[in-house]
Amino acid sequence: MQRKLRFIVAGQEIKKDPSCDFSNIVANSRGYLTASFTFLGDWAGMQKVGLFYKYGREHAEKISGNECAIPAEALTHTNFQVGVCGVKDNTRVFTNKVTIEQVKN
């Protein structure tokens, strides 16, 4: 059983998918939350990495099939941030970060 948090990525902007329920995400989950991304425009053919931040510290997960696990290390506080990095040849692209609120358990 897993819960998917869905995001839309267009250019260098990432945003929460408005059709996804981001309520009642409880801190300290492990192996439960995954991130699912819809990539638009320039992201075709890029290798992609999900970037998850807590206290400014980055935790990276390779995106495969437009999904990746959300590392437990990023889920131990009342919020975390999500961004994406894409690489193709000599091009490297980063998105902004979006903040996900969590309920402290």
NUKEBA-26157 format. One record per residue (C-alpha): residue in three letters; z, y, x; residue number from 1. Coordinates in steps of 0.1 Angstrom, whole numbers. Layout:
BEGIN
ALA Z Y X NUM;
...
END
This chain:
BEGIN
MET 0 0 0 1;
GLN -10 34 13 2;
ARG -12 70 1 3;
LYS -43 89 10 4;
LEU -43 127 15 5;
ARG -78 140 11 6;
PHE -92 170 30 7;
ILE -126 188 30 8;
VAL -140 200 63 9;
ALA -169 226 64 10;
GLY -177 243 97 11;
GLN -144 252 113 12;
GLU -124 253 80 13;
ILE -102 224 67 14;
LYS -87 226 33 15;
LYS -68 203 9 16;
ASP -91 185 -16 17;
PRO -81 201 -49 18;
SER -85 168 -67 19;
CYS -58 152 -45 20;
ASP -21 153 -54 21;
PHE -1 167 -24 22;
SER 32 168 -43 23;
ASN 64 148 -35 24;
ILE 54 137 0 25;
VAL 86 125 15 26;
ALA 94 129 52 27;
ASN 100 100 76 28;
SER 74 77 62 29;
ARG 58 53 86 30;
GLY 25 34 82 31;
TYR 21 48 46 32;
LEU 2 80 48 33;
THR -35 82 57 34;
ALA -59 112 59 35;
SER -93 110 43 36;
PHE -119 136 52 37;
THR -151 148 36 38;
PHE -173 164 63 39;
LEU -199 190 53 40;
GLY -227 206 74 41;
ASP -224 206 111 42;
TRP -202 175 115 43;
ALA -229 149 113 44;
GLY -231 127 144 45;
MET -199 140 159 46;
GLN -170 118 171 47;
LYS -140 131 152 48;
VAL -103 131 158 49;
GLY -75 140 133 50;
LEU -49 164 148 51;
PHE -15 164 133 52;
TYR 11 189 144 53;
LYS 49 191 142 54;
TYR 69 218 160 55;
GLY 36 228 177 56;
ARG 33 194 193 57;
GLU -1 177 187 58;
HIS -5 140 177 59;
ALA -41 128 177 60;
GLU -57 99 158 61;
LYS -93 88 160 62;
ILE -112 91 127 63;
SER -131 60 117 64;
GLY -150 58 85 65;
ASN -138 93 77 66;
GLU -102 82 76 67;
CYS -72 78 100 68;
ALA -35 71 99 69;
ILE -11 100 99 70;
PRO 12 94 129 71;
ALA 49 89 120 72;
GLU 58 113 148 73;
ALA 43 142 127 74;
LEU 62 132 96 75;
THR 99 138 105 76;
HIS 103 174 92 77;
THR 98 194 60 78;
ASN 62 201 69 79;
PHE 34 192 92 80;
GLN -1 206 99 81;
VAL -35 189 99 82;
GLY -67 199 118 83;
VAL -98 181 131 84;
CYS -117 182 164 85;
GLY -153 170 167 86;
VAL -172 162 199 87;
LYS -210 157 204 88;
ASP -226 160 238 89;
ASN -214 193 253 90;
THR -202 207 220 91;
ARG -165 207 209 92;
VAL -155 221 175 93;
PHE -119 226 162 94;
THR -109 235 126 95;
ASN -81 257 115 96;
LYS -48 240 105 97;
VAL -36 234 70 98;
THR 1 229 63 99;
ILE 14 200 42 100;
GLU 49 204 27 101;
GLN 73 174 27 102;
VAL 105 166 9 103;
LYS 134 158 33 104;
ASN 148 124 25 105;
END
